[in-house]
């Protein structure tokens, strides 16, 4: 059965390269695989003895739990913040409309004044502001926001892939144990899943933060346009 273990390890790694870069099955690099590593739950001690196997099982369970909890935190992030993402996207649209309407209204009010009271410089300034706002919005709507959206949706896809990878790995765990080989690389795979889940959550948080930052920028511009002192006249 020991000869089955490397096959199981290889099968588990196929297609999971982005998750398990640097994780190798026992026998590929014996010294590196069996050496103690900081932050890794799996021990370097001999696991062939009953006591060693129990220690290896406990370390493996700890790594599995760490991966499960990391995935749960990742999924909880989307459950709790998907609404915030949609709200921020809508708020950007509303702030842009409010900004445009404020400038347009100020321009129209000035244009309705009699010729001798009309401030043409103010009107020209409004025209330039509306053009600048339109350019900024097109850049945001066509470049910046799609990039944020893509980054956010990519993390949702990665979440599904990480969940699937974890489930596949957990379903083969008994086979790994029955094969009687070193369990340290299996624990390392769980550790890699946990690390990747935390990284993806950080990426999702950044994408959301970037959109919310854009929301604040557009809202601040809209507020400034609404509350700016009337310099016309």
C-alpha positions as CSV (number, residue, x, y, z in Angstrom):
1,X,0.0,0.0,0.0
2,X,2.9,2.3,0.5
3,X,3.5,2.4,-3.2
4,X,0.0,3.8,-3.6
5,X,0.7,7.0,-1.6
6,X,2.9,8.8,-4.2
7,X,0.2,8.1,-6.8
8,X,-2.5,9.6,-4.5
9,X,-0.3,12.6,-3.9
10,X,0.3,13.1,-7.6
11,X,-3.4,12.8,-8.4
12,X,-4.2,15.3,-5.7
13,X,-1.8,17.8,-7.1
14,X,-3.0,17.6,-10.7
15,X,-4.9,20.7,-11.6
16,X,-4.1,22.3,-8.2
17,X,-0.8,23.9,-9.1
18,X,-2.0,27.5,-8.4
19,X,-2.9,26.4,-4.8
20,X,0.0,24.2,-4.0
21,X,3.1,25.7,-5.6
22,X,6.1,24.2,-3.9
23,X,4.2,21.4,-2.2
24,X,5.6,18.0,-3.4
25,X,4.7,14.4,-2.6
26,X,7.0,12.3,-0.4
27,X,9.9,10.9,-2.4
28,X,10.1,13.9,-4.8
29,X,12.4,15.8,-2.5
30,X,12.8,13.7,0.7
31,X,14.9,16.1,2.7
32,X,12.6,19.1,2.0
33,X,9.4,17.1,2.6
34,X,10.5,15.7,5.9
35,X,12.2,18.8,7.3
36,X,10.4,20.8,9.9
37,X,8.9,24.0,8.6
38,X,7.8,27.1,10.5
39,X,4.0,27.4,10.6
40,X,3.4,23.8,9.4
41,X,1.4,21.5,11.6
42,X,2.9,18.3,10.4
43,X,5.9,17.0,12.5
44,X,9.2,15.8,11.2
45,X,9.3,12.9,13.6
46,X,9.0,9.3,12.4
47,X,5.4,8.5,11.9
48,X,5.8,4.8,11.5
49,X,5.4,4.1,15.3
50,X,2.0,4.1,16.9
51,X,2.8,7.3,18.8
52,X,4.2,8.9,15.7
53,X,1.1,8.1,13.7
54,X,-1.2,9.6,16.4
55,X,0.9,12.7,16.4
56,X,0.7,12.9,12.6
57,X,-3.1,12.3,12.7
58,X,-3.5,15.1,15.2
59,X,-1.4,17.5,13.2
60,X,-3.3,16.6,10.1
61,X,-6.6,17.3,11.8
62,X,-5.3,20.6,13.0
63,X,-4.3,21.6,9.4
64,X,-7.7,20.4,8.1
65,X,-9.6,22.5,10.6
66,X,-7.4,25.5,9.8
67,X,-8.3,25.1,6.1
68,X,-12.0,24.7,6.9
69,X,-12.2,27.8,9.1
70,X,-10.3,29.9,6.5
71,X,-12.9,28.8,3.8
72,X,-15.7,29.6,6.2
73,X,-14.3,33.1,6.8
74,X,-14.0,33.6,3.1
75,X,-17.5,32.5,2.3
76,X,-18.8,34.6,5.2
77,X,-17.1,37.7,3.7
78,X,-19.2,37.4,0.6
79,X,-22.4,36.6,2.5
80,X,-21.9,39.8,4.6
81,X,-20.5,42.2,2.0
82,X,-22.0,41.3,-1.4
83,X,-24.8,43.8,-0.6
84,X,-22.2,46.4,0.3
85,X,-20.6,45.9,-3.1
86,X,-23.9,46.4,-5.0
87,X,-24.7,49.5,-2.8
88,X,-21.3,51.1,-3.6
89,X,-21.8,50.5,-7.3
90,X,-25.3,52.1,-7.2
91,X,-24.0,55.0,-5.0
92,X,-21.4,55.8,-7.6
93,X,-24.1,56.1,-10.3
94,X,-26.2,58.3,-8.1
95,X,-23.4,60.6,-7.2
96,X,-22.4,61.0,-10.8
97,X,-25.9,61.9,-11.8
98,X,-26.2,64.3,-8.9
99,X,-22.9,66.0,-9.9
100,X,-23.9,66.4,-13.5
101,X,-27.3,67.7,-12.6
102,X,-25.9,70.2,-10.2
103,X,-23.5,71.7,-12.7
104,X,-26.2,71.6,-15.5
105,X,-28.7,73.4,-13.3
106,X,-26.2,76.1,-12.3
107,X,-25.4,76.6,-16.0
108,X,-29.0,76.8,-17.0
109,X,-29.9,79.3,-14.3
110,X,-27.1,81.6,-15.3
111,X,-28.1,81.3,-19.0
112,X,-31.6,82.4,-18.2
113,X,-30.4,85.7,-16.7
114,X,-30.7,88.9,-18.8
115,X,-27.7,89.6,-21.0
116,X,-26.5,92.4,-18.8
117,X,-26.5,90.2,-15.7
118,X,-25.3,87.0,-17.2
119,X,-21.8,85.8,-16.3
120,X,-20.4,84.2,-19.4
121,X,-17.2,83.2,-17.6
122,X,-19.3,81.2,-15.2
123,X,-21.2,79.5,-18.0
124,X,-18.0,78.6,-19.8
125,X,-16.6,77.2,-16.5
126,X,-19.7,75.0,-16.1
127,X,-19.3,73.7,-19.7
128,X,-15.7,72.8,-19.0
129,X,-16.7,71.1,-15.7
130,X,-19.4,69.1,-17.4
131,X,-16.9,67.9,-20.0
132,X,-14.4,67.0,-17.3
133,X,-17.0,65.1,-15.3
134,X,-18.1,63.2,-18.4
135,X,-14.5,62.3,-19.2
136,X,-13.8,61.2,-15.6
137,X,-17.0,59.1,-15.6
138,X,-16.3,57.4,-18.9
139,X,-12.8,56.5,-17.6
140,X,-14.3,55.2,-14.4
141,X,-17.3,53.3,-16.0
142,X,-15.2,51.8,-18.9
143,X,-11.9,51.1,-17.2
144,X,-11.7,51.4,-13.5
145,X,-15.0,50.0,-12.4
146,X,-14.8,47.0,-14.8
147,X,-11.4,46.2,-13.4
148,X,-12.7,46.3,-9.8
149,X,-15.7,44.2,-10.8
150,X,-13.5,41.7,-12.6
151,X,-11.3,41.4,-9.5
152,X,-14.2,41.0,-7.2
153,X,-16.0,38.4,-9.3
154,X,-12.7,36.5,-9.8
155,X,-12.4,36.1,-6.0
156,X,-15.9,34.6,-6.0
157,X,-14.8,32.1,-8.6
158,X,-11.7,31.3,-6.7
159,X,-13.8,30.7,-3.6
160,X,-15.7,28.0,-5.3
161,X,-12.5,26.4,-6.6
162,X,-10.9,26.5,-3.2
163,X,-14.0,24.9,-1.6
164,X,-14.1,22.2,-4.3
165,X,-10.3,21.5,-3.8
166,X,-10.8,21.3,0.0
167,X,-13.7,18.8,-0.4
168,X,-11.7,16.7,-2.9
169,X,-8.7,16.6,-0.6
170,X,-10.8,15.7,2.4
171,X,-12.5,12.9,0.6
172,X,-9.2,11.2,-0.2
173,X,-7.8,11.6,3.3
174,X,-8.6,8.1,4.5
175,X,-6.9,6.7,1.4
176,X,-3.8,8.7,2.3
177,X,-3.9,7.3,5.8
178,X,-4.5,3.7,4.6
179,X,-1.5,4.0,2.3
180,X,0.6,4.3,5.4
181,X,2.9,7.1,4.0
182,X,4.0,10.4,5.5
183,X,1.1,12.6,6.2
184,X,3.1,15.8,6.3
185,X,2.6,16.8,2.7
186,X,-1.1,16.2,3.0
187,X,-1.2,18.6,6.0
188,X,0.9,21.0,4.0
189,X,-1.8,21.0,1.3
190,X,-4.5,21.9,3.9
191,X,-2.2,24.6,5.1
192,X,-1.8,25.9,1.5
193,X,-5.6,25.9,1.1
194,X,-5.9,27.9,4.3
195,X,-3.3,30.4,3.1
196,X,-4.9,30.7,-0.3
197,X,-8.4,31.3,1.2
198,X,-7.0,34.1,3.4
199,X,-5.2,35.7,0.3
200,X,-8.4,35.6,-1.7
201,X,-10.4,37.2,1.1
202,X,-7.8,40.0,1.2
203,X,-8.2,40.4,-2.6
204,X,-12.0,40.6,-2.2
205,X,-11.6,43.2,0.6
206,X,-9.3,45.3,-1.6
207,X,-11.7,45.2,-4.6
208,X,-14.6,46.2,-2.3
209,X,-12.5,48.9,-0.7
210,X,-11.4,50.3,-4.1
211,X,-15.1,50.6,-5.2
212,X,-16.1,52.2,-1.9
213,X,-13.2,54.7,-2.2
214,X,-14.5,55.6,-5.7
215,X,-17.9,56.0,-4.2
216,X,-16.6,58.5,-1.6
217,X,-14.8,60.4,-4.4
218,X,-17.9,60.8,-6.5
219,X,-20.1,61.7,-3.5
220,X,-17.6,64.3,-2.3
221,X,-17.5,65.9,-5.8
222,X,-21.3,65.9,-5.9
223,X,-21.6,67.4,-2.4
224,X,-19.1,70.1,-3.3
225,X,-21.0,71.0,-6.5
226,X,-24.3,71.2,-4.5
227,X,-22.9,73.3,-1.6
228,X,-20.4,75.5,-3.5
229,X,-21.1,79.2,-3.1
230,X,-22.7,80.8,-6.1
231,X,-19.9,82.7,-7.8
232,X,-22.0,83.8,-10.8
233,X,-23.3,87.3,-11.2
